[in-house]
Amino acid sequence: MTGKYLDEDLDGYLILKQVVQCLCSPQTYFSKILIESLRLDVDESVKDSVTRVIVTRADDDMKQIKEEFHSKYGTTLPAKIEEVANGSYKNFLLTIVAKSE
């Protein structure tokens, strides 16, 4: 594991790679989880990731995650939530995300 990029070194170890990415750059990691989960064509288990990230990060670094999300994906996190979520679930997510401002 020397002389290469860490990402390349961990290619065969998906879980370890995710742990390292989360520790090195949590805002980037959680933004990636959110964009992958905030799609209309995902199943319920993937949608659970949205709830888990937003609820667990709300008090810690949601502001930085929102900034990274906007910078990386060209849309705001609230706008993406508005686009794909609906009803009480959408209101719940938007309320928590707004709390971090």
Residue pairs with C-beta under 8 A, 6 or more apart in sequence:
1 9
6 20
7 17
10 16
10 17
10 20
11 17
18 29
21 28
21 29
22 29
22 30
26 61
26 65
27 61
27 64
27 65
27 67
27 68
28 68
28 72
30 53
30 57
30 61
30 65
30 68
31 65
31 68
31 69
31 72
31 73
33 49
33 53
34 49
34 50
34 53
34 54
34 65
34 69
34 77
34 80
35 69
35 72
35 73
35 80
36 42
36 46
36 49
37 46
37 47
37 49
37 50
37 53
38 50
38 80
38 81
38 83
38 84
38 85
39 84
40 84
50 85
50 93
51 93
53 65
54 62
54 93
54 96
54 97
55 96
57 65
58 96
58 97
58 99
58 100
59 100
62 96
62 97
62 99
62 100
63 100
63 101
65 77
66 76
66 77
66 78
66 97
66 100
69 75
69 76
69 77
69 80
70 76
70 77
73 80
77 97
78 94
78 97
78 98
81 90
81 93
81 94
81 97
82 90
82 94
85 93
